[in-house]
Amino acid sequence: MEEDFRRRLIQGALNLALGLLATWLATYITNKILGEPEEPKLIG
């Protein structure tokens, strides 16, 4: 039972870390291809 819990905990942590890495990498590549996004202009 404890080994199953440890396995699920490690799997969840890896899923979180790899998901964050994939999101960062996709944003990085997109910004390199299309350029940095412009800052939104405030009306007022």
N, C-alpha and C positions, 0 to 999 in steps of 0.2 A: 504494500500500500504506500509506504513512504517513498519507494523508488519510483512509483507511478506519479506521485505528486511532484517529486524533483524533476522527473522527465517533462511533465507538463509545464512546470515553472520555467525550465531552461528553454523549452520550445516557444513559450509565450514571449520570453525576453528576446530570443533570436528573431521571432516574427516582428516584434516592435522595432528592433534595431535595423533589420533589413528593410522594413517598410519606410522608416525614416531616411535611410540611405538612398533608397530608390527614388523617393520624392525629391530629395535634395539634388540627386544626380539629374533627374529629368528637368528640374528647374534650371540647373546650371547649364545643361546642354541647350535648352531652349533659349536662354539669355545669350549664350554665345552665338547661336545661329541668327536670332532675330534682334539682338541688341537689348540693352537694359530697358525696362518699362519706364515711361515718363511718369513723373510725379503728378498726382491729380491736382488740378488748380481749384482753389476754393473761390466761391463766388461771394462777393461782399465787399 
